[in-house]
Amino acid sequence: MEKNETRSFFRKNLYKPLLAMKFTFMLMVLSVVQLSASVYSQNTRFNMELTNQTLIEVFEEIRNNSEFSFVYDLDDVEGIMDVNVSEKDATVEEILNSCFENTNLTYEVIDKVVVVKQKPYVAPKSKQQEKKEIKGRVTDDQGLPLPGVSVVIKGTSVGVATDIDGKYVIEVENDNSVLVFSFVGMLPQEITYKGQTVQNVKLTADSEQMAEVVVTGYQTINRERMTGSAKAITNQAIKNVGFTSVEDALEGSISGLNVVSSGRPGEDADIQIRGVNSFTGNTNPLWIVDGMPMMGSVPEVSDGNALRAQALTSGIGNVAPEDIESITVLKDAAASAIYGAQAANGVIVITTKSGHSGKTFFNVTSNMTITERPNPELFMMNSAEKVEFEKGYYEDWSERPFLGRAADIYRAIENETMTLDDANTALDQLRNTNTNWFKEIFKTAISQQHSLSMSGGNEKTQYYVSGNYLSEKGIEPNNKFDKLGLNMKITHNPSEKTRITFGLTSNLRNTTKTASVINPLTYAIYANPYEKPYNEDGTYAYDLTYPSSINTVNGDDYFRQFNVLEDLKKNTDDSRYISSNMNLKFEYEFLPGLTYTLQGAYNINSNHNSKKITPGTYSDYNTNWHPEIRSSFSYDMLQGSLRESTSRGSEYTLRNTLQFMKEFEGGHYVTLFGGQEIRQTQSNTFFNFSPTYDAVHGIGGYPDLDGFEADRLNLYALGGTSEYEDKLSSFFTNMLYSYKDRYILSGSLRYDGSTFVGNANQFTPLWNVSGRWNIHNEDFLEGSIISLLALKGGYGYTGSIDRNASPYTLLHFTNANYKYDGQVLPNRIDYPSKNLKWQTKKDRNVGVEVGLWKNKLQIGVNYFDNITEDVLNQKKLAVSSGRSGIKANVASISNKGWEFDITTTVYDRNDFTWIWQANLNLLDDKILQSFYPNLDDVAAKGQEYVTGYPVKGWYGYKFHSINPSDGHVYVIGDDGKPFDMKLTQNVTRNIQLPKASYLGDHTPSYYGGISTTLKYKQLSLRISGDYKGGHKIMSFGANDKLTTSRNKQAHILDSWSQPGDVTNYPRVDYNFSAFDRYMINTELENGDYFRINMISLGYMFKSEFVNRIGLKSARLNFNVRNVAIFSKYKGIDPTLLGVLDYPNTRKYVMSLNIGF
């Protein structure tokens, strides 16, 4: 039975009356339908003459001549052969009665659906015992009826099956008889009869049974035969939580996954599986949706000059979490090598929901989310401290302008342009104004998410249709994300050997964000607290001290009309994305076990972006086109701008496969699989830039350029086009052999070719071999507490392409003034990398799986040792060749580590279940070969790729001390002695800098997640968390040492100011800052954190209650996400790894799910 979770929307004021009307209407319709079905079955008559037919063929004949459909267990009916029917003017009941004569089958007609089932066993009646009837209804944990549940009296063969509504009736003879309720995919349940006449039962999903198969996209493999490293989560972990994206469900849930996501609405997360496998290429995994590579990525052209398109919008955002049936992560070559040159970064396989036979079932889910604004404790200077600090500023650097408002007042006092009384009044006003810019800029946001799905069908055709809507408000000004999606999947079985599956997905996404050049988070941190957002009359107050607002406009005049709220709200960046994806799959079974599959997918998409800069704003000043032709300009030349770009793309994938599966006598099982695939991606992009923009009428234009020569204008900035095409052709095969499901051997081979790679290396062979030993299936472990014990290992190759180099020459024309002899020349040439290769990853993995006490305790351990070769990197060339270097496949990277998974059922009895899950990942990544063979030539300025060190290592100097006599910064030199960084200020002295040191790794060396779930009757509680550690991230206050007018951390008050001061903070030096020019380890912080990611409290209403109001199920959930974070990091959000980006803040989600 499909357990759907989708969302819809009811208007607040009309919800209750509409719901009551709907229930009344449904009851009326069901009554009429039930009556009409009974009348129809009695009045429908026809002739039937069949000889030596199977019972299934009789059902097919009845279906073709009537409106009846059939529901049955194939095992019950497929063995009934040689059925003869000779009826004239007969009803359906008369024909079925004739067919079922001398069989153990019976039937029931419900709403034109014939439910075929086995006759209950009738035991001989005892004279001394009186039978007692017990009845009830069996549902799943969502309250949905379960038809076909076996209800058996324990220790006997007496039993019945539930009908299509999940109802049953059975007779017992003895008190204390035990009824056993069992159903495929559900945990069995035993109920003792103690005289009750009604016994309703709720069965819960058996997570072990649900995980019995692994979906790889190409194939579905029994887990006991899975030789690779794979992990799956089902929709049970996704529904009723309020996830807005697929990545939300993965964070902290799957071992080996490192997920980094911001709080920005509609933004995709960055995901890495088992480390980083490229310097500059894409390191995100390959997404597979319903067996086909994900489509719908939109290319972007930033300035019309790049021939290579970059992904703007990932197609994974088109998949609604409510439509997901399962997510499987393939982590090693044994699991993902069938994807060959696309699988070096791992594979994530998504299976969406399908329809099932039975009545049409509707499912509605509505979520309401409240997102808090950030309110961090950053220990910045308050206004009084900042005023005092600026006094010292002025005393040290009185000749410098714009040290702050207080410094300007002290300058006015010295210049006698302000009386002392007026100055003190002004200073007091500054001291007493303490603006909390986080409260002024960021606001609490309210979002909503709704979805509606319907599913059902008969034995021939099943369908699933859903619609979803998301409206997500951002906590920043001028920020929101809206998504409207439609998903449809239809499966039709024309015959026993043929199956056709059709899928259609369409999405519309609108994204609005500010186009301001100001980062709202950076401003909220560093804006002076004595600045105000509004004047007393309600007009915008201008900030004169934020560093970006003091640039020269004309001579000594400065831009003095900057207000952050005005700039954020008036400048807008809008994107409108439309995508439609069609998937068609045809399967035909030539012989038992031999199946041919033809599958194709086609996607069309477009993205229109509009960036509107309002005239007169600070962003207009910073991005104005006029600096291209003039050195300075006046306020009246700030006329706004409009930049519009459109990207259109199409993709298709076509695949042919042939699979043979057969189990031979003696326990031998063989799978042979092979196929061919072609894939093509095309896109066209263009953009237009209007240097002036009328915000009132929405019209772009061009400024008055009289008096300027045309050849001084950069016409290339006004528009451009780009075209992109990529083709991939693949041939692949896979083999699996199993002996008694004890010993499994598997192998795969794939041959990939791409038009992006040069002809010399266009095709690459990739392969894998792997094995598994299921020790728990050995005879010597039979009857032990060990329910699962398996060893597995694999060795193979996967690949990827780094598209930051090309086998073709690229000419860049971006400056019309770059000429020779009157001809415009390219101002940049990207030379071809003629020997461009595939990046190939050598993957080695060994693992063990353990299950004890009927898998109440499950442990998984994996060790991997991967080496990625032919990584794209810089290569030195002889200067005589005409250039000093070229990009080539010359580097290599090592990623090795351990993964630990544990799941334990702590308690499971008397309606109470308690489950713990945890995973831990240990990662050690290292560059084996790169452009920099050692630290000798590495600049001490951040990150480089150095042989022998991590891919994302930090390089700089190690802090030693602050010289008490002069406040200079000393670092540890090559000889271990202090080195005065002030010496490097005078370049004429040719002072030799110390060699850079390795300061730490930006990639976490350990990470994972933990969760616990408690269920008691209708109530459930889930708590989950994630953690990362062993890495260094940038301190948010790394630039506080510079002399600027913006606010600073309070500890800067302890900076060195006079001889004899003992401190760890250097003198605030206007002319030179070692911290500005070089990286010093004090600018890094430990990024370790533990986050309580989610608390979810849910209540499933009892079926007795929901049935009274015409529903089949109802569930209410209250969730809190980003609950709390524990870290020594001094910034706002350590989950962003030190980047001042959109922070993750606490969310409160109320979710209601109903089924009818």
SESE-31552 format. One record per residue (C-alpha): residue in one letter; x, y, z. Coordinates in steps of 0.25 Angstrom, whole numbers, plus 5000, padded with zeros to 4 digits. Layout:
BEGIN
AXYZ
...
! end
This chain:
BEGIN
M500050005000
E500650134996
K500850235008
N500750365001
E501150505007
T500850624999
R500350765002
S499250854998
F498650985002
F497351025008
R497051175010
K497051205025
N495651265026
L494951155017
Y495651035022
K494650985032
P493351005024
L494050945012
L494550825019
A493150795025
M492550815011
K493550715005
F493350615016
T491850615013
F492050604998
M492950495000
L491950415008
M490850434998
V491750394987
L492250264994
S490850224997
V490350244983
V491650174978
Q491450054987
L489950044983
S490250064968
A491349954969
S490349854974
V489349884964
Y490349884953
S490849744957
Q489449694957
N489049754944
T490349734935
R490149604927
F490949554915
N491349424909
M492649354911
E493249234904
L494649194908
T495349064908
N496649024915
Q496949164919
T497749214932
L496949284943
I497649414940
E497249404925
V495749394930
F495949514939
E496549584927
E495349544918
I494349594929
R495049724930
N495049744915
N493549724915
S493149804927
E493649914937
F494149814947
S495549814951
F496249704960
V497149704972
Y497849574976
D499149514980
L499849454968
D500349334976
D498849294979
V498349294965
E499549274955
G499549124957
I498049104953
M498049054939
D497148984929
V495849074933
N494649044924
V493549144924
S492249134916
E491249234921
K490149304913
D489449434918
A490149414932
T490549514942
V491949534947
E491649464960
E491149344952
I492349334944
L493249344956
N492549244964
S492749144952
C494249174952
F494449164967
E493749034968
N494648924974
T495749034977
N496149094991
L495849234986
T494649324988
Y494349474985
E493749594989
V493149704980
I493449844985
D493249974977
K493349894963
V494649834969
V494749684970
V495649644982
V496049504981
K496549434993
Q496749294999
K495549235006
P495849235021
Y496049095027
V494849045035
A495248955046
P494348845051
K493348895061
S493548845075
K492348805083
Q492948855096
Q493448985090
E492749105086
K493349195075
K493449345078
E493549445067
I494549555067
K494649665056
G495449795054
R496249875044
V497749875041
T498450005037
D499850045035
D500550155044
Q499950265035
G498550205038
L498350155024
P497650025022
L498449905019
P497749795010
G498249655009
V498849655023
S498949505028
V498249485041
V498549345047
I498249275060
K499649245065
G499949095065
T498849065055
S498549075040
V497349155043
G497349295037
V496749405028
A497249525020
T496749665022
D495849725011
I496149845003
D495749935014
G496749865024
K495549795031
Y495549655036
V494649555043
I495149425050
E494549325060
V495349275071
E495049155081
N495949175093
D496249295102
N497649335102
S497749295087
V498849385080
L498549455067
V499749475058
F499649595048
S500649595037
F500849675024
V502049685014
G502849805018
M502249815032
L502649765045
P501749645050
Q500949675062
E500349575072
I499049605080
T498549515091
Y496949485091
K496349515104
G494949525101
Q494949655093
T494049665081
V494749775074
Q496249775071
N496849885063
V498349875059
K499349965054
L500549905047
T501849985046
A502849975034
D503949875035
S505149965032
E506049835031
Q505049775020
M504949915013
A506449915012
E506549775006
V506849834992
V507849944987
V507350024976
T508550064967
G507850134956
Y508150034946
Q507749914954
T507049874967
I507949774975
N507649694987
R508449744998
E509049615002
R509649614988
M510149764988
T511649764988
G511849914988
S511750014999
A510350074998
K509350145008
A507850175007
I506850255014
T505350235011
N504150335011
Q503950295026
A505050385029
I504650495020
K503150515022
N502550615032
V503850685035
G503650805026
F504850785017
T504950885006
S506050814998
V506650674996
E507950715002
D507250745015
A506850605017
L508350555015
E509050645025
G509650565036
S508850445031
I509750365022
S511250325026
G512250385016
L511450505012
N511950645015
V510850735013
V510950895014
S509750975012
S509351115015
G508051165019
R507751245006
P506351205000
G506551114988
E508051104988
D508650964986
A509550904996
D510950864993
I511150714995
Q512450624995
I512550474997
R513850425002
G514650545000
V515050644989
N515450574976
S515850704968
F516550834969
T515650924961
G514550834955
N513150794960
T513250714973
N511750684975
P511250544972
L510450504960
W508950504963
I508050394957
V506550414957
D505650294953
G506850224947
M507350344938
P508350454940
M507750574946
M507450684936
G507050824937
S508350904940
V508251044935
P509551104929
E509851244932
V510751344924
S511251454933
D511851554922
G511651494909
N513151454907
A513151314913
L512951194903
R512851094914
A511551104922
Q511451094937
A510351034944
L509451134950
T508251054955
S508350904958
G507250814954
I507150744967
G506350854972
N505250804963
V505050684972
A504050704983
P504350634996
E502850594997
D503050514984
I504250434988
E504050284991
S505550264995
I506950314993
T508150224992
V509550274992
L510650194984
K511950224990
D513050134984
A513350074970
A512749944973
A511350014975
S511550124965
A512550084954
I511350044945
Y511350204943
G512750204939
A513250344935
Q512150414943
A512350344956
A513650394962
N512950474972
G511950374976
V510550354972
I509250384979
V508050314973
I506650364976
T505350274973
T504050354973
K502750294977
S501850214968
G500350174968
H499850044973
S498649964970
G497349994978
K496450114981
T496950254978
F497550304990
F497750454993
N498850515002
V498950655006
T500150725014
S500250865018
N501450925025
M501551065032
T502951105035
I503451225044
T504951255042
E505651335052
R506651445049
P508051435054
N508351495067
P509851455070
E510751505081
L511951555074
F512551635085
M512751755076
M513051895081
N511851975086
S511652125083
A512352175095
E513552085092
K513552115078
V513552265081
E514752255090
F515452165080
E515352265069
K515952375079
G517152285079
Y517052275064
Y517052425062
E518252445071
D519052345063
W518552375049
S518052515049
E518452545035
R517552425030
P516152455026
F514852375029
L515352305042
G513952315047
R512852415052
A513552425066
A514952455059
D514252555050
I513752625063
Y515152625069
R515752685057
A514652795057
I515052825071
E516552835067
N516152915055
E515253005063
T514052985054
M513252935065
T513052985079
L513452895091
D512052885096
D511452855082
A512552745081
N512252685094
T510752685091
A511052615077
L511952515084
D510952485095
Q509852465084
L510752365077
R511052295090
N509652275094
T509152225080
N509352075080
T508752015067
N508551865066
W508751845051
F508351705052
K507051745057
E506951855046
I507351775034
F506851635037
K505451595040
T504651475044
A504151405032
I502851325030
S502751225019
Q501751115014
Q501850985007
H500650905002
S500550784993
L499350694988
S499550554982
M498650444977
S498950304974
G498250174971
G497950084959
N497749934956
E498549814952
K498749874938
T499050024941
Q499550094953
Y499650244954
Y500250354963
V500050494961
S500450614970
G500550764971
N501350844981
Y501550984984
L502651054993
S502651204997
E503951225005
K504251365010
G505651405013
I506151465026
E506851575017
P506151685011
N505651674997
N505751514997
K504751404994
F504651274987
D503451214980
K503351084974
L502151014967
G502350874963
L501550764956
N501950614956
M501250504949
K501650354947
I500750254940
T501150104939
H500350014929
N500449864928
P499849824914
S500249684916
E500949594926
K502249614918
T502149764916
R502249884924
I502250034920
T502550144930
F502350294927
G502750404935
L502550554934
T503150664943
S502950814941
N503450924950
L503351074951
R504351144961
N504351294964
T505551354972
T505651494977
K506851544984
T507551674986
A508451724975
S509251814985
V510751814985
I510651815000
N510651675007
P509551695018
L510251605028
T511551675027
Y510951805028
A510151755041
I511451715047
Y512351835044
A511451955043
N511652055054
P510552045065
Y510452195066
E509952205051
K508452205050
P507552135039
Y506452255040
N506452405043
E505452455053
D504452485042
G504452345037
T505352375025
Y506652285022
A507852325030
Y509152325022
D510352245027
L511652325026
T512552225032
Y512352095026
P513652075017
S512952045004
S512252185005
I513452275005
N513952264990
T514152384982
V513052434972
N513652564968
G514952624973
D514852634988
D513352604988
Y512952474994
F511652384992
R510852425005
Q509552365001
F509752225006
N508652155014
V508752005015
L507251975016
E506952065004
D508051994996
L507651854999
K506151884996
K506251964983
N507251884976
T506651744971
D507151624965
D506051534959
S506151394953
R505051314946
Y505351174944
I504451074936
S504750924934
S503950814928
N504550664928
M503950544921
N504350404924
L503850284916
K504250134920
F503850014912
E504149874918
Y503949744910
E504249604916
F504649514904
L504849394913
P504749364928
G505849454933
L506249514920
T505749664920
Y506049774909
T505849914914
L505850044905
Q505850164914
G505850314909
A505850444916
Y505650584910
N505750714917
I505550864913
N505850974922
S506051124922
N506451234932
H506251384931
N507051474940
S506751624942
K507651704950
K507051844953
I507951954959
T507152074964
P507652214960
G508352294971
T508652174980
Y510052134985
S510052004977
D509752094964
Y510952174968
N511852044970
T511351974957
N511152094948
W511652084934
H512252224933
P513552184940
E513852114926
I513952244920
R514152354930
S515052364943
S513952434951
F512552474950
S511452544957
Y510152504964
D509252534952
M510052434944
L509552324954
Q508352274945
G508252124949
S508452004940
L507751884935
R508451744932
E507551634926
S508051494922
T507351374917
S507851234916
R507151124909
G507550984909
S507150844905
E507650704909
Y507350564905
T507850424910
L507450294902
R507850164908
N507650014903
T507949904913
L507749754913
Q507749674926
F507749524929
M507449474943
K507349334947
E507449244959
F507949104956
E507848974964
G508848964975
G508749104979
H509449174967
Y508949304963
V509449394951
T509149534946
L509649584933
F509449724929
G509849804918
G509549934910
Q509850054902
E509550204905
I509650334898
R509450474905
Q509450614899
T509350744906
Q509150874898
S508951024903
N508851164897
T509051284905
F509051434903
F509051564911
N508751704909
F509251824918
S508551954918
P509452064925
T508252144929
Y506952094935
D505552164938
A505152084950
V503752154950
H503452104936
G504351984935
I505052034923
G506552024920
G507352114911
Y508652184908
P509352304914
D509652434906
L511052404901
D511252534893
G512752574892
F513252434894
E513952354883
A513252224880
D514552144881
R514652184896
L513352104899
N513451964903
L512251914894
Y512551774898
A511951804912
L510651834906
G510251694901
G510751554897
T510351414893
S510851274896
E510551144891
Y510951014898
E510850864894
D511350734900
K511150594896
L511450464903
S511350324898
S511550204907
F511550044906
F511449964919
T511349824924
N511149764938
M511249624944
L510849564957
Y510949424962
S510449374975
Y510549234981
K509449204992
D509549354995
R510849325002
Y511849354992
I511649474983
L512549514971
S512249644963
G512949724952
S512649834943
L513249894930
R512950034924
Y513450104912
D513150254912
G513450364901
S513150514902
T513250624891
F513850714902
V515150634903
G516150634892
N516150534881
A517450464886
N516750424900
Q515350434896
F514950294901
T515350234914
P515150094919
L514650084934
W514449954941
N514249894955
V514249754962
S513649724976
G513249614985
R512449584997
W512449465007
N511149455015
I511649375027
H510249385034
N509749285023
E510749185026
D510249055034
F511149075045
L510449205049
E509049155049
G508349175061
S509349275067
I509049415071
I509749465059
S508649505048
L509649575039
L511149565037
A511749595023
L513049635018
K513249705005
G514249774997
G514449844983
Y515449904974
G515249984961
Y515250114954
T514250234952
G514450364945
S514050514943
I514450634934
D514950764939
R514350864930
N515350974934
A516150944922
S515850924907
P516450854896
Y516150974887
T516751114887
L515851214893
L515951364889
H515351474899
F514951604893
T514551694905
N515251824903
A514951904890
N516251994893
Y517151874892
K517551894877
Y518751884868
D518751954854
G517351994856
Q516851844858
V516251804871
L517051684877
P516651584888
N517151634901
R517251494906
I517551364900
D517351224906
Y518251124899
P517750984897
S518050874905
K518250774894
N518550654903
L517350674912
K516950544919
W515850484928
Q516150494943
T516150354947
K515950304962
K516550174966
D515550124977
R515850024988
N514849984998
V514749875009
G513549865019
V512849775029
E511349775033
V510949715046
G509549695051
L509149635065
W507949585071
K507049585059
N507749715054
K507349795067
L508849835067
Q509449865053
I510849915051
G511549945038
V513049985036
N513650025023
Y515050055020
F515450125007
D516750165000
N516450244987
I517450314978
T516950414967
E517950424956
D518150514944
V517550634952
L517550764944
N518650854950
Q519650964945
K520850904938
K522150984936
L522651004921
A523951054916
V523851204913
S524351184899
S523051114896
G522351254897
R521751234910
S522151194924
G521051094927
I519851014923
K518650944929
A518850794928
N518550664935
V519750644943
A519350644958
S518850534967
I518050534980
S517850424991
N516650405000
K516650305010
G515750285023
W514850205031
E513350205032
F512550145044
D511050125044
I510250075056
T508750055058
T508149995070
T506749965075
V506849995090
Y505449955093
D504249905085
R503049845093
N501749895098
D501449995088
F502750065091
T503950065082
W505350135084
I506350135073
W507750205072
Q508550225060
A509950285058
N511050305048
L512550345048
N513450375036
L514950395037
L515650455025
D517050475022
D517250545008
K518650575002
I519150634989
L520150524984
Q520650614972
S520350764968
F520950884962
Y521650914976
P522550804980
N522750864993
L522650995001
D523851064996
D523051144985
V521751154992
A521251294996
A520751315010
K519451365006
G518351255008
Q518151135000
E518951064989
Y519050914984
V520350864990
T520950724989
G520850645002
Y519750735008
P518250735008
V517450784996
K516950905003
G518150935012
W518351075018
Y519751135017
G520351255024
Y521151295036
K521151245050
F520951365060
H522051385070
S521751515078
I521551665077
N522851735080
P522551815093
S523451925089
D522851965075
G521551885073
H522151805061
V521651665057
Y522651555059
V522451425053
I523351295054
G524451305043
D525151195036
D526151175047
G525051175058
K525451315062
P524451435062
F524351505049
D523851655049
M522851665038
K522951815037
L524251795030
T523551745018
Q522851885016
N524151945010
V524351874997
T525651944994
R526351865005
N525951734998
I525751665011
Q525551505009
L524251465014
P524151335022
K523551215016
A522151185017
S521651085027
Y520450985027
L519451045036
G518350945035
D517250875026
H515950945022
T515250805020
P514750745033
S515550615037
Y514350555044
Y512850575042
G511550505044
G510250495050
I509350435061
S507850425063
T506950355073
T505450325070
L504450285081
K503050245078
Y501850215087
K500550175082
Q500150305073
L501250395078
S502650395072
L503850485076
R505150495067
I506450565071
S507550575061
G508950645061
D510150665052
Y511650695055
K512950735048
G514350755053
G515850755051
H515850865042
K516151015041
I515251125036
M515451275034
S515151365047
F514051465043
G514951575050
A516151545042
N516251685036
D516051765049
K517451805049
L517251905038
T517052045040
T515652075035
S514452145040
R513552025042
N513351955055
K514251855061
Q514251735071
A514451785085
H515751715087
I516351815078
L516251915090
D517451835095
S518351855083
W519751915085
S519752065086
Q521052105093
P522352045097
G522251945108
D520951895104
V520851745105
T519751685096
N519451585085
Y518851695077
P519751785068
R519651935066
V518551975057
D519452025046
Y518852105035
N520052085025
F520451945027
S519751815033
A520451685032
F519051625034
D518551695022
R519651645013
Y519951505018
M519151395025
I519551375040
N519051265047
T518251355057
E517351385046
L516851245046
E515951175056
N515551035060
G514251005052
D513850885061
Y512350885064
F511250795069
R509850835064
I508450785069
N507950795055
M506450755057
I505450715068
S504150665062
L502950625071
G501750565063
Y500450505067
M499650405058
F498150425061
K497450295063
S496750225052
E495450225060
F495450375060
V495850405046
N494850305040
R493750375047
I494050505039
G494250435026
L495750425026
K496650305025
S497850365033
A498250495039
R499650535046
L500050665052
N501550695054
F502350805061
N503750815057
V504950905061
R506150915052
N507550975054
V507150965069
A508450995075
I509950985072
F511150965081
S512451025076
K513651105080
Y513551185067
K513451335070
G512651355057
I511151335054
D511051205047
P512151095047
T511351005037
L511751105026
L513251075028
G513651215031
V512851285019
L512051405023
D510851355015
Y509351335018
P509351275032
N508551155036
T507551205047
R506551135055
K505251095048
Y503951045054
V503050965045
M501650925047
S501150805038
L499850745036
N499650625027
I498250565024
G497950445015
F496550415009
! end
